[in-house]
Structures are given as structure tokens and as C-alpha cells.
Amino acid sequence: METVVLISNSKTNLKLITDIAKKIGVSVKYLTEDEKEDIGMLTAIKKGRTGTYIDTDKYLEKLSQ
């Protein structure tokens, strides 16, 4: 299964694309605001993972400075 996310400022154009997709048998799902936020958070978490250990005490100490 492949997934595509389409973003458009035009509801008319987006409806046209989704209508065509449905006509050729491609399922269409509109994402809710919560789902979009979840995807953004997941992307940020994955990007932020470095695999290196961080000393929590030193990190908190730097934040408090």
C-alpha cells in the first residue's frame, strides 16, 4: 500500500482530484486536525532521535541557566 498526502488552497481542485481517485478505485481519507498534529509530532520525534545518551541532570542544569 502506498500513501500520498495532497495539500491545496483550492477546495474545488482538491475535490476534483479526490473524485478522480474514487472513480479509479483509490480510497480517499481526509485527515482531521488532530491526525495532522499527530503526524507532525511523530515526524518531529523521529527527526530528533539521535541514538546518543543524554545526561538528564546536565541537560536540566543547562536549561535552568
C-alpha positions as CSV (number, residue, x, y, z in Angstrom):
1,M,0.0,0.0,0.0
2,E,1.2,3.5,-0.9
3,T,0.1,6.7,0.6
4,V,0.0,10.3,-0.8
5,V,-0.8,13.5,1.1
6,L,-2.2,16.3,-1.1
7,I,-2.4,19.9,0.2
8,S,-4.3,22.5,-1.7
9,N,-5.6,26.0,-1.2
10,S,-8.4,25.3,-3.5
11,K,-11.3,23.1,-2.3
12,T,-12.5,22.8,-5.8
13,N,-9.3,21.4,-7.2
14,L,-8.9,19.0,-4.2
15,K,-12.4,17.8,-4.7
16,L,-11.7,17.2,-8.4
17,I,-8.6,15.1,-7.5
18,T,-10.5,13.1,-4.9
19,D,-13.4,12.5,-7.2
20,I,-11.0,11.1,-9.9
21,A,-9.2,9.0,-7.3
22,K,-12.5,7.5,-6.1
23,K,-13.6,6.8,-9.7
24,I,-10.5,4.8,-10.4
25,G,-10.8,2.8,-7.1
26,V,-8.3,4.7,-4.9
27,S,-9.6,5.2,-1.4
28,V,-9.7,8.7,-0.1
29,K,-9.4,9.9,3.5
30,Y,-9.5,13.4,4.8
31,L,-7.3,13.9,7.9
32,T,-8.7,15.7,11.0
33,E,-6.7,18.5,12.7
34,D,-5.7,16.0,15.4
35,E,-4.4,13.5,12.9
36,K,-2.4,16.2,11.2
37,E,-0.9,17.3,14.5
38,D,-0.1,13.6,15.4
39,I,1.8,13.2,12.1
40,G,3.7,16.4,12.8
41,M,4.6,15.3,16.3
42,L,5.7,11.8,15.1
43,T,7.9,13.4,12.4
44,A,9.5,15.8,14.9
45,I,10.1,12.9,17.4
46,K,11.7,10.7,14.7
47,K,13.9,13.6,13.4
48,G,15.0,14.4,17.0
49,R,16.2,10.9,17.8
50,T,19.9,10.8,17.7
51,G,20.6,7.5,19.4
52,T,23.0,9.1,21.9
53,Y,22.6,9.2,25.6
54,I,21.9,12.5,27.3
55,D,22.6,13.0,30.9
56,T,19.3,14.3,32.3
57,D,20.8,16.3,35.2
58,K,23.3,18.1,32.9
59,Y,20.5,18.8,30.4
60,L,18.2,20.3,33.1
61,E,21.0,22.3,34.5
62,K,21.7,23.9,31.1
63,L,18.0,24.7,30.7
64,S,17.9,26.5,34.0
65,Q,20.8,28.8,33.1
